Amino acid sequence: MSDELPPPVASPARNSFLPAKSWQHFVAGGLGGMCGAIVTSPFDVVKTRLQSSLYQEHHAKLSVPGGATVAVRKPGGLLWNFVETAHIIRDIYRDESPRALFKGLGPTLVGVIPARSINFFTYGNGKQLIATHFNHGEENSYVHLTAAALAGIVTGTATNPIWVVKTRLQLEREHHHGRAPGSWAMITRILREEGVRGFYKGLSASYLGVTEGTIQWTLYERLKKLTRNVEGKGGAGEWFGMLGSAGTAKCVASLITYPHEVLRTRLRQPLVDGKVKYTGLVQTFRLVLAEEGAKALYGGLSAHLMRVVPNAAVMYSIYEGVLSWGESR
């Protein structure tokens, strides 16, 4: 009998394309996006209305006795934008209902969960694959930038129809009376009046918005690394550093790229008297500038920042938490 040991049994080959536990990015991103969307939904409704020309036309005039209307001149300045946001939330709560502050939340959740899942999955795994195959296994800002751009394109293409429905629902009160339609009724209406192409309105602006996600991810990774070096690994200091990194990255990215949000909302507006006012990205940009000025490209900015900064903090904290939990198991 030979004293030689039998050769070890070969273990099944691990999938070399995706990193181990790649599904965690998918689950963590979806969970983080869901929680952030619920918490900040009222600001999303306000932001959409402020971005829309339909809302601005409706509130640009004030009714006076006798049926006449007079133009309303609103104060300017950044501080007024935050005051206006609070007023709109109050008016929606008083004139429509508390439930109206969560208009479009259904489509938002239907969109946010897969959007964030796809985005975090594509980015989290993409940066590892890009680093492994093109940068000798090391991550840097170029790797983060490429992965973020890829994640933005994939996410925007996959979820654009959901955001069209959400935008239409949030603008519904401005031109329809009575009970607002639900998501399925809105889908049916868009399909009947505009066809399948109607669900892809604003897609060009979404692609333009890829720059926001690219800036956000790249800056977040950089700030997270800096705060980790300052605070050291582990503990509450690193956690708060991560929250600050997420909020700061989103704030900076939003300020730089915000006009695409307004253009996208205008492109997704419903038909007015059976006509389409905004037909393309360049045409919308020129028309907004001509009719309303450059200031209109920042309509709803205060509500947007009040929503996306805490949203990013909540979303990234849950994302990082789920990944940390997965690594410890």
N, C-alpha and C positions, 0 to 999 in steps of 0.2 A: 504493500500500500504506500503510495507516495506521500511524502511529508509536505508537499507543496499545497498552499491554500488555493481554493478555487478563486478564479477572478471575480472581482466585485460585480454585482449586478448593476448595470448602467441605469441611472435614473432617467426618467423621461426628460427629454430636452425642453428647456424653458423657451417660451415664445420670445424670440430674439428681436421682434419688431417693437413690441410695447414693453415699457419698464414694468417691473413687478408691482403688483397692487395698483395698476393704472386706473382701475375702476374707482378708487377712492377720490380722485380728482372730480369725477363725474358726480358722485353722491355728495361730496362736500360742497361743490359749487352750487348744485341745485338747492340744497338745504339752506345755504347762506343766502342765496338770492331770494328764496321764498320768505324768509324771516325779514330781510331788509325791505322787501316790497310791501309787506303788510304794515310794518311800522310807519313807513313814510308815504303811504298811498294818498292821503289828503293833499300833500304838496305836489304830487304828480298830477292830480286833477287841476290844481291851480296853475301849474306850469303849462299844461296843455292849452288851457283857456287863454292865458296871457300870450302864448305864442301864436294863437289863431287870429286871423283877420276878422273872422265872423264875430268873435267875442269883442274885439276892439270896436268894430262898427256898431255893435249893439249898445255898448256903454259909452260911446263918444257923444251921445245926445241924451238930454234929460227932458222928460215930459213936463210941461207946465199947464196950469189951468187953461181950458179952451182948446186942448188938443194939440197945441203947438209944441215944438221942440226947440231947445237951444243947445248949442255946443257946450260941452263941458271941458274946461281946461284943467288938466291935472297937474299937480306940482311935480317938479322933476327931482333928480338926485337919487343916489343910491339908497339913502335912508327911507325915502318915500316908497321905493320898491318893496322893502320889507314891510312897511305899514300897509301897503296895498295888498300884499299877500295875506296879511292877517285879516283885513277887511273882507277879502273874497271868501276866505274860509268861514268867517262869521256869516256872510250873506248866504252862502250855500247851506250852511247849517240851519239858518233861520227860514229862508225862503223855499228851500227844496226839502231837506231832511238830513239828519245825521248820516243816513245811509248814502246820500248823494256824494259825501266826501270820499266814498270808496267806489265811485263809478268806474267801471272798467277794470276793477280789481280781478274779476274772474279771468278775462283775457290776459291781464297782466301776469297772473300766476301761471296760467297756461303757457304764456310766453317766457316768463322769467325763469321758471324751473328748467325747461329744456335749454333756454339760451345760456343761462349760467352754467348749467351742466356741460353743454357743448363747449363753451368758452374756456372754462377751467380745465376740462378734460384735454382739449386741444392744446392749450397753452402749457399746462403742467407736464404733459407727456411730450409735447413738441419740443420744449426747450431741452429736455433730456436727450431726445433723439438727435436734435440738431447739434448739441454739444458733443455727443458721442461720435457722430459720423463726420462732422465738419470742423470740430475745434478741439480734438484730442481729449474729449471728455470734460473739458472745463467750460463753465458758464461765464459769460461776460455780457456787457450791455448790448452787443451786436446779436448775440444769441437770443436774449430777452426780446429785443426789438423785432426780430424775424418771427419768433414764435407768437408774439402778440399780434402782429399784422395778419398772420395766417389764421389765428383764432378769431379775429374780428371778421374776416371775410367769410369764413365758414359759418359763423354764428349769424351774421346779417342775412346771408342767403337763405338759411334754413328757417328763420323765424320772422321774416318781414311780413307775411300775411297776418300773423297774430297781432303785430303792432298796428297794422292798418285798422283792424277791427277795434282794438282798444282805443285808438285815437278817435274814431267815429263815435264810439259810445260816449266818450268824455265830452264831445262837442254837441251831443244830441239835443240838449235843452235849448240851444241857441236858435234852432230853426224848426223845432217840432213841439207841439203842445200835447198835453195828456201824458199817458203812460209811455215811458221810454221803452224801446224794443230791447230784447235780450240779445245775447251774443249770436244765437242761431238765426234770429230774425235779421240781424245786421249782416251776417254772412250771406244770407239769401238775397238781401237787397243789393249788396255789392255785386254779387254774381249776376243778378238779373239786369242791373243798370249799367255795369261797367265790364262785365266778363271777368275772366281769370286774371287779365292784366291789372285789374283794379286792386288785386291783393299785393301787387308788387310796386305800387306807387311809393315813392320815397326811397326806393332801393339804392338809387345813385347817391342820395344824401347819406344813406347808411354806410355805403362804401367810403364816402368822404369822412364819415365819423370813425372809421377804422383808426384814423390818426389819434383820436382821443384814447382809445383802448391801448394803443401802442405806447403813447406817452405815459399813460397811467401805470401800466405793468412795468415798464422800464424804470420809471421813477420810484415806484413802490419797492422793487427789488433793491434799488440802490439805497433808498432811505432805510429799508429794513436791515440791510447789511451794516450801515453806519450806526444805527441805534443799537444793534446787537453788539457791535464792537465797543460802544460806549458803556452800555449797561451790563455787559457780560451775559453769559448764557443762563437761561432759566430765570424763574422768579417773576414777580409782578412788573418789575422795571422793563423787562423785555416785552411783556405782553402790552403794556401801555405804549411802548415804543412802536410796536407793530400797529396798534390802533391809530396812533398819530401818523405813521407812515402811510397807512391806507387812506385816511381822511385828507392828508396834505396832497398826496398824489392825485386823488380824484379832483380836488379843488383846483389844482394847477392845470390839469388836463382839461377840465371843463371850461375854465376861463379862456384858455387858448383856442379851443375848438367849438365854442358854444354856437356860433351862427349856423352850423350845419343842423342843429336841433330845430331851429326855427324854420329853416328851409324844408326839412323833412316833414314837420307838422303841416306846413302849408300845402305840400304836395299830397298829403294824405287827407286833406279836407274833402268833405262830400261835395257833390255837385250842387250848384246854386242855380235854380231855375233851369235845370237840365244842362247847364254849361260848366265847362272846366276852366277855372281861372288860371290855375298854375299847371303848366304842362311839362316843364323840364327844369333841371337844376339851374342852368344858366339863366333861363327865362324868368324863373322865380326870383333869383338873386337880383336881376336887373329891375324887375317889377317892384319888389319890396323897396329897393333903394329909391326908385323914381317916385313912388307913391307915399312912402312913409319915412324915408331917410335911413341912415345907417343905424340909428338908435333902435329901430324896430328889430334889427338882427339880434338884439340882446333882450327882447321881450321875454319876461318870465324868468330872467336869470336868478333873481333872488330866491324865488320858489324852488328853482332847480337846485341851487346850492344848498338850500335848507333841506332838500330831500336827499341829494346824492352823497353829501359828505357823511352824515350819520349812516346812510344806507351802506356806503363802502366800509365804514368801520364795523358795522354789524356783520356784513357779508364776509369780509376777510377774516374777522375773528372766528366765526364759525368754521370757515374753510380751513384755516390753520389749525383750529382745535380738532377738527375731524382727522386731519392728516397726522397730527401729533398722537392722537388716540390710536390710529391705525398702525403707526410705527412702533408703539409701545406694546402691541399685542403680538 
